[in-house]
């Protein structure tokens, strides 16, 4: 399982311009505006492809 707090790229657009808000346990992309919280298995798979956390 990928921890959202360790993601370095947006799973939607691939941008490195992301921030993690610990209080909300959400990842925000400052470029495309996507907000990611608890991930579905499909989102986790997509995230693993664009992130170097695996």
Secondary structure, 3 states (H helix, E strand, C coil): CCCHHHCCCCCCCCCCCEEEECCCCEEEECCCCCEECCCCHHHHHHHHHHCCCC
